[in-house]
Structure formats: C-alpha cells, structure tokens
Amino acid sequence: MKKMKKQVKYGFMVFALSLGLQLTVNAQDMEFGIKAGVLYNMPGYGNNAVSNTDSKFGVQAGVFARTAEKLYMQGELTFTTFKSAYTLQQKNYDPTFYQLNVPIQVGYKIVETDQMNLRASLGPQVNYNLKKNNATNSINFKTFTYDGVVNIGTDINRFMIDLRYNHSLSKTSKELDSRNRMIGLSVGYKF
C-alpha cells in the first residue's frame, strides 16, 4: 500500500509538471521575473515524544515564469532557508534547512486591468533539501518532500506582491511524524 501511495504521488507530480510544461510551451505570451521575501515555518509533529516546538522565520528568493492569459500557469525555482526547533528525548534540535523549491501553479486573474490584477493560484510543490539535517540521533530528514500551495497575489504595473500558504503532503520525517506548514510573503518584479 505504501509503495502504491508513493507511485501515485510521483505520478501526480510528473503529470502536473508535464501539464505545466505543455501549457508553457503553447503559450504565446510569457512573463518572467524575480521574487524575494520572508516566510514563517509552523512545523507540526505527530510523535508525542516531541516537545517544545518552536516556529521560526526564514527567507526565500527565486525566479518565475508565468503565462499571460487570464487562466495562467506559473512555474518557479526558489531557494529557501528556514529553521525549526524541538526537543526529543530531552535533546534539543535546531536544524537549519536549505531547500530548492519547484512549485507549479494553476491560477486565475480575478480582476484584470491595464495597471493591475488580482490573482489566485494553487498547485503542487517539490522540495529538495540541499543539506542533510538530523531529525533524531540516527535519522535524517527526508531529502525530497512535497507540498500543496495556495497563493493570492497582485501585480501593480511590473511589481508584484504574493501571500502564500504551503502545507506538506508528505512527512518531512517518518520518525517525528512531522510536516511543515509555511506562510510566505514575497515581492517581485516582472521583466
């Protein structure tokens, strides 16, 4: 059953990435840009032995490409760093994560004028940990994890502001029964 769940997750991710690439290739007008911002990590732990959990701030920076239609696709490559803090078996852990994130979102421009638009989007995100972190004395956090992303944003001329919520679809550590939840605020510029 676990193997089937993994295959379904991987299949979904490949499908979403393929769909995103197909729509991107077919789009006549593309918008490209850069973005940077802050995020707030609120990890959750299902393991009752984990205590003294602490939410932490982090930062993110990256690039994006977006189709210019009212119903749009947006792909990103983002570098993110954040901390997590918890106690397990009377030992304190304070790992710092360095990740590459690849979200693929389907969005809709709710309001669209010449000067601004208001948009909402959602989709999957793949996370890759660039550095190994200990979850316990003998186990590392997973290298690959998957999130669901919900975003609301606005574009004012070439500038953009986004508010995003990420929720782990996969556990970051099986032993800790942990999942990340993040709220991010970013600003960007379209070329």
C-alpha positions in Angstrom: 0.0 0.0 0.0 2.8 2.4 0.9 4.5 1.7 -2.5 1.3 2.4 -4.3 0.9 5.7 -2.4 4.4 6.7 -3.5 3.7 5.8 -7.1 0.5 7.8 -7.1 2.4 10.8 -5.6 5.2 10.6 -8.2 2.7 10.1 -11.0 0.7 13.2 -9.9 3.9 15.2 -9.8 5.0 14.1 -13.2 1.6 14.8 -14.6 1.5 18.3 -13.1 5.0 19.1 -14.3 4.2 17.8 -17.8 0.9 19.7 -18.0 2.7 22.9 -16.8 5.5 22.5 -19.4 2.9 21.8 -22.2 0.9 24.9 -21.4 4.0 26.9 -21.1 5.3 25.8 -24.4 1.9 26.5 -26.1 1.6 30.0 -24.5 2.3 32.9 -26.8 3.0 35.5 -24.2 5.2 34.8 -21.2 6.1 36.9 -18.2 9.4 36.4 -16.4 10.6 37.8 -13.1 12.4 37.6 -9.8 11.0 37.5 -6.3 12.2 37.5 -2.7 10.5 37.5 0.7 10.1 36.1 4.2 8.3 33.0 5.4 7.1 31.7 8.7 7.5 27.9 9.4 5.0 26.3 11.7 6.0 22.6 11.8 3.6 20.0 13.2 4.7 16.8 14.9 2.6 13.7 15.3 5.1 12.0 17.5 4.0 12.6 21.2 7.7 12.4 22.3 8.4 15.7 20.5 8.0 18.8 22.7 9.0 22.4 23.0 8.3 23.0 19.3 9.0 26.5 18.0 8.0 28.3 14.8 10.8 30.2 13.0 11.2 32.8 10.3 13.1 32.2 7.1 13.8 33.8 3.7 13.3 32.9 0.1 14.4 34.2 -3.3 13.9 32.9 -6.8 12.7 33.3 -10.4 9.4 32.6 -12.1 7.7 32.3 -15.5 4.0 32.9 -16.0 1.7 32.6 -19.0 -0.1 35.9 -19.7 -3.6 34.6 -20.0 -6.5 35.1 -17.6 -6.2 31.4 -16.7 -2.5 31.0 -16.3 0.3 28.6 -15.3 3.2 29.7 -13.2 6.4 27.8 -12.6 9.1 28.8 -10.1 12.6 27.9 -8.9 13.1 29.2 -5.4 15.9 29.0 -2.8 14.5 28.9 0.7 16.2 28.8 4.1 14.5 28.4 7.5 14.9 26.9 10.9 12.9 24.5 13.1 13.3 23.9 16.8 12.1 21.0 19.0 13.0 18.7 21.9 13.1 14.9 21.5 14.1 12.6 24.4 15.5 15.5 26.3 17.8 16.5 23.5 17.3 19.9 21.7 17.4 20.1 17.9 17.6 23.3 15.9 18.2 22.3 12.3 18.6 24.9 9.5 17.1 23.9 6.2 18.4 25.0 2.8 16.0 24.0 0.1 15.3 24.3 -3.6 11.5 24.5 -4.2 9.8 24.0 -7.6 6.1 24.9 -7.4 3.8 24.6 -10.5 0.6 26.6 -10.1 -2.6 27.0 -12.0 -4.1 30.4 -11.4 -6.8 32.8 -12.4 -6.8 36.6 -12.6 -9.9 37.6 -10.7 -9.5 41.3 -11.5 -7.5 42.4 -14.6 -6.9 46.0 -15.7 -4.1 47.7 -17.6 -2.4 48.8 -14.4 -3.1 45.9 -12.0 -4.5 42.5 -11.4 -5.6 40.4 -8.5 -5.0 36.7 -8.9 -5.3 33.4 -7.0 -3.5 30.1 -7.7 -2.8 26.7 -6.3 -0.7 23.6 -7.2 1.9 21.1 -6.1 5.5 21.9 -5.0 8.6 19.7 -4.9 11.2 20.5 -2.2 14.8 19.3 -2.3 17.0 19.7 0.9 20.5 20.8 -0.1 21.9 19.9 3.3 21.3 16.8 5.5 19.8 17.6 8.9 19.4 15.2 11.8 15.8 14.5 12.8 16.9 12.2 15.6 20.3 10.9 16.7 20.3 8.3 13.9 17.8 9.5 11.3 18.0 12.4 8.8 15.1 14.5 7.5 14.0 13.4 4.0 15.8 14.8 1.0 12.6 15.2 -1.1 9.2 16.3 0.2 6.0 17.5 -1.5 3.7 20.4 -0.6 0.4 21.8 -1.7 0.5 25.6 -2.4 -2.3 28.2 -2.2 -1.4 31.7 -3.3 -3.1 35.1 -3.6 -1.3 38.0 -5.2 -1.5 41.2 -7.0 0.5 42.8 -9.9 0.8 46.6 -10.0 2.4 47.5 -13.3 5.7 45.4 -13.1 5.7 44.9 -9.4 4.0 42.0 -7.6 3.1 41.0 -4.1 2.2 37.4 -3.1 0.9 35.8 0.1 1.3 32.0 0.0 0.5 29.1 2.3 2.4 25.8 1.9 1.2 22.5 3.6 3.3 19.3 3.5 1.7 16.5 1.6 4.5 14.2 2.6 6.2 13.8 6.0 9.5 15.5 6.4 10.5 12.8 8.9 8.7 9.5 9.4 10.1 9.1 13.0 9.0 12.5 14.1 5.7 12.2 12.1 6.5 15.8 11.0 5.0 18.1 8.4 5.9 21.7 7.5 3.3 24.4 7.2 4.5 27.8 6.0 3.1 31.2 5.3 5.2 33.3 2.9 5.1 37.0 1.9 7.1 38.0 -1.2 7.6 40.9 -3.5 8.8 40.6 -7.1 9.5 42.3 -10.4 8.4 41.2 -13.9 10.7 41.9 -16.8 
